[in-house]
Each structure stands twice: as structure tokens, then as C-alpha cells.
């Protein structure tokens, strides 16, 4: 799909496609397990990272390794606040601040924005439009520890679905490592006959 350089910022939970693909997104950046980098290097599974500066500022370099494997880094605010609880000016600071930091650290301006907890309002959309990202990206399914949570009653993936997971470790995953969680996620995807595609390959950035 093609994004516009101006006009309303679209909100995406899936990408229109007939191909049997889904997209994995990983949020925040708190867990920095070196074994996950090794896993991604071996599997070559594409991911999209929505990173919060508070979570990554202690080790920007960790995510450069994942970026070097062809994975894109996108905007997830500076401090992970619930955006709709903030006035317009602080919302703009959250989005523009993370946009500036991620552009400086990783050499590419994020095209996409994900609001923490999936919560946004008109102020959020205005901030996103002003700060640079061209779409708000939500999700259809979320990965827990062993299984996914679905938004549909039949609990099935559909072509173009966006899946949410997090950079989390054993403390948040009840002893499960991030690599184990990710392996469970891939198994759930493969069980339904889907493959993982790179989200950004299906999104066309605006010209200029």
C-alpha cells in the first residue's frame, strides 16, 4: 500500500494482500538478549522494531545489530506514556523526540509510529503528521508466552495481519527466554500455513 506525504495519517492493523503472509512487530526494547541476535542471524526472519528511547538508550548498539540484518526501526515514543492522557504539546514531544533520536542513532527516519498500548487520539495523529511518520501501526494479534491472543472469534490469522510481540525476558515471561517466546510465535504462524514477510516491503513511502 502507498502512504501519502500529506493528508490524514492512516491507522493500520493489517496490510491489504491476498498473499498468505503476516508481519511480526517487536515493541519497546527493554530486553537485549544476545542470543536473539544470533537467532535472527540464523533464521533471517524479518521483524519491525518499534522502539522507545527510555528502553533502548542504555544500549543503542544492540539494535544496530538487528538493523544490520535488514530489519527496520520505527517510532514508539520517548517515554511510553499513554498518549491520550497527554495534552497536544507533550504528545508532540514524545513523537518528535523519539523520531529525532532514532534518526540520529540509526541513520534513517522512522516511517511508522505505534502508540504505547495502542491508545491514541486526534492529538496523537496531529503529532505524528507533524513529526514525520506517515502511518500509525496497531495490530490484529499479540504474542504472549506460548500462544497468541486474537481479536477475531475464530482465532485465526488472516493474510496481511500485523502481530505484536515485545522485547521481553524471563522476568516478564515467567522464566521463558525471548528466543523461546519467538520460537513459539513462529510455530503458531507456521501451524496455520503462513510465512513472515517484512512489513516495510508492503508499504510504499511517499515520494520526496
DRENGUBA-919703 format. One record per residue (C-alpha): residue number from 0; x, y, z. Coordinates in steps of 0.2 Angstrom, whole numbers, plus 5000, padded with zeros to 4 digits. Layout:
BEGIN
NODE   mikol     xx     yy     zz
NODE     NUM      X      Y      Z
...
//
This chain:
BEGIN
NODE   mikol     xx     yy     zz
NODE       0   5000   5000   5000
NODE       1   5006   5018   4997
NODE       2   5007   5031   5010
NODE       3   5003   5049   5007
NODE       4   5015   5063   5010
NODE       5   5001   5074   5017
NODE       6   4983   5072   5022
NODE       7   4976   5061   5036
NODE       8   4988   5049   5044
NODE       9   4981   5031   5041
NODE      10   4979   5018   5056
NODE      11   4984   5001   5051
NODE      12   4980   4984   5059
NODE      13   4984   4974   5043
NODE      14   4990   4976   5026
NODE      15   4978   4973   5011
NODE      16   4986   4957   5002
NODE      17   4980   4941   4996
NODE      18   4997   4933   5000
NODE      19   4997   4921   5015
NODE      20   5009   4932   5024
NODE      21   5009   4940   5041
NODE      22   5021   4953   5049
NODE      23   5030   4952   5066
NODE      24   5032   4968   5076
NODE      25   5043   4969   5092
NODE      26   5040   4984   5104
NODE      27   5049   4994   5117
NODE      28   5067   4987   5118
NODE      29   5069   4983   5136
NODE      30   5076   4965   5134
NODE      31   5093   4964   5125
NODE      32   5097   4946   5124
NODE      33   5112   4942   5113
NODE      34   5105   4925   5109
NODE      35   5091   4933   5100
NODE      36   5103   4942   5088
NODE      37   5111   4925   5084
NODE      38   5093   4918   5082
NODE      39   5089   4931   5069
NODE      40   5105   4930   5060
NODE      41   5102   4911   5058
NODE      42   5084   4912   5054
NODE      43   5083   4928   5043
NODE      44   5065   4931   5049
NODE      45   5061   4949   5046
NODE      46   5054   4960   5060
NODE      47   5049   4978   5063
NODE      48   5055   4986   5079
NODE      49   5045   5000   5087
NODE      50   5057   5007   5100
NODE      51   5055   5018   5115
NODE      52   5070   5028   5119
NODE      53   5069   5025   5138
NODE      54   5070   5007   5135
NODE      55   5085   5007   5122
NODE      56   5096   5022   5127
NODE      57   5107   5011   5138
NODE      58   5112   5001   5123
NODE      59   5108   5008   5106
NODE      60   5121   4997   5098
NODE      61   5111   4981   5102
NODE      62   5098   4986   5089
NODE      63   5110   4991   5076
NODE      64   5115   4973   5075
NODE      65   5097   4969   5071
NODE      66   5095   4983   5059
NODE      67   5111   4977   5050
NODE      68   5101   4961   5046
NODE      69   5089   4971   5036
NODE      70   5076   4975   5050
NODE      71   5068   4992   5051
NODE      72   5067   5003   5067
NODE      73   5051   5013   5070
NODE      74   5044   5026   5082
NODE      75   5037   5021   5099
NODE      76   5039   5037   5109
NODE      77   5052   5043   5121
NODE      78   5044   5038   5137
NODE      79   5030   5025   5133
NODE      80   5016   5036   5141
NODE      81   4998   5033   5137
NODE      82   4996   5046   5123
NODE      83   4978   5051   5125
NODE      84   4982   5057   5143
NODE      85   4994   5070   5137
NODE      86   4990   5087   5130
NODE      87   4995   5091   5112
NODE      88   5012   5098   5116
NODE      89   5019   5084   5126
NODE      90   5012   5072   5113
NODE      91   5022   5081   5100
NODE      92   5037   5080   5111
NODE      93   5035   5061   5113
NODE      94   5034   5058   5095
NODE      95   5046   5071   5088
NODE      96   5059   5067   5102
NODE      97   5059   5049   5098
NODE      98   5059   5052   5079
NODE      99   5075   5063   5081
NODE     100   5084   5051   5092
NODE     101   5081   5036   5081
NODE     102   5085   5045   5065
NODE     103   5102   5051   5073
NODE     104   5106   5034   5081
NODE     105   5101   5023   5066
NODE     106   5103   5034   5051
NODE     107   5085   5033   5044
NODE     108   5070   5042   5049
NODE     109   5056   5031   5055
NODE     110   5041   5029   5043
NODE     111   5029   5022   5055
NODE     112   5023   5025   5073
NODE     113   5015   5014   5086
NODE     114   5007   5022   5101
NODE     115   5010   5014   5118
NODE     116   4996   5002   5122
NODE     117   4988   5005   5106
NODE     118   4980   5021   5113
NODE     119   4979   5037   5103
NODE     120   4968   5052   5100
NODE     121   4967   5067   5087
NODE     122   4982   5075   5096
NODE     123   4992   5059   5093
NODE     124   4988   5059   5075
NODE     125   4992   5078   5073
NODE     126   5009   5075   5082
NODE     127   5013   5060   5070
NODE     128   5009   5070   5055
NODE     129   5020   5084   5061
NODE     130   5034   5074   5067
NODE     131   5037   5063   5051
NODE     132   5030   5046   5052
NODE     133   5017   5043   5039
NODE     134   5006   5029   5047
NODE     135   5000   5023   5064
NODE     136   5003   5005   5066
NODE     137   4992   4994   5078
NODE     138   4990   4975   5077
NODE     139   4977   4961   5075
NODE     140   4986   4948   5086
NODE     141   4998   4949   5101
NODE     142   5010   4936   5106
NODE     143   5011   4931   5125
NODE     144   5022   4917   5131
NODE     145   5016   4901   5122
NODE     146   5001   4907   5112
NODE     147   4994   4922   5103
NODE     148   4979   4932   5108
NODE     149   4967   4935   5094
NODE     150   4954   4949   5090
NODE     151   4943   4938   5080
NODE     152   4932   4925   5087
NODE     153   4938   4911   5076
NODE     154   4956   4914   5082
NODE     155   4964   4913   5065
NODE     156   4977   4923   5056
NODE     157   4972   4931   5040
NODE     158   4983   4937   5026
NODE     159   4992   4954   5030
NODE     160   4989   4953   5049
NODE     161   5001   4963   5060
NODE     162   5007   4953   5075
NODE     163   5013   4962   5091
NODE     164   5026   4955   5102
NODE     165   5039   4963   5114
NODE     166   5057   4963   5118
NODE     167   5055   4954   5135
NODE     168   5065   4942   5145
NODE     169   5062   4929   5159
NODE     170   5056   4941   5172
NODE     171   5041   4946   5161
NODE     172   5039   4929   5153
NODE     173   5038   4918   5168
NODE     174   5055   4911   5166
NODE     175   5054   4909   5147
NODE     176   5068   4917   5137
NODE     177   5064   4929   5122
NODE     178   5071   4916   5110
NODE     179   5059   4903   5117
NODE     180   5045   4915   5115
NODE     181   5049   4919   5097
NODE     182   5051   4901   5093
NODE     183   5033   4898   5100
NODE     184   5027   4913   5089
NODE     185   5035   4906   5073
NODE     186   5027   4889   5077
NODE     187   5010   4897   5079
NODE     188   5012   4906   5062
NODE     189   5018   4890   5053
NODE     190   5004   4879   5060
NODE     191   4992   4890   5051
NODE     192   5002   4889   5035
NODE     193   5008   4907   5035
NODE     194   5025   4914   5032
NODE     195   5033   4930   5039
NODE     196   5036   4945   5027
NODE     197   5044   4962   5030
NODE     198   5031   4975   5034
NODE     199   5040   4989   5026
NODE     200   5041   4979   5009
NODE     201   5022   4980   5008
NODE     202   5022   4999   5012
NODE     203   5027   5012   4999
NODE     204   5034   5028   5007
NODE     205   5028   5044   5000
NODE     206   5039   5052   4986
NODE     207   5051   5065   4992
//
